């Protein structure tokens, strides 16, 4: 898997997470179970915790995607994408693992694992930058 593919898969993962927490809303609105404007914009969420965590995982991905995509784009512009291909895949794996743990719950070990996967991503991305500038 090359770095460009990992960016595309990362973007796909972001969309899958969005679908996880948005999909139940459409039938609820269409069936009159919830008003179409019932979702939290400035209000307390009434979604089940699983959906709230899926939304949080989605937002985490959105926060970090520009940095990852920027590093890969710069590698491409520099003609050095080969230098980061292998590392980029591990960023994606750590991101997916972080999201899955985020959705699964909030116990101490889950939060610890989530933070560990996040730190792994940061370390891997810093390593990618190092590979590109050295």
Secondary structure, DSSP 8 states (H G I E B T S, - for coil): --HHHHHHHHHHHHHHHHHHHHHHHHHHHHTTSS-TT-S-TTS---S-HHHHHHHHHHHHHHHHHHHHHHHHHHHHHHT-HHHHHHHHHHHHHHHHHHHHHHHH--SHHHHHHHHHHHHHHHHHHHHHHHHHH-
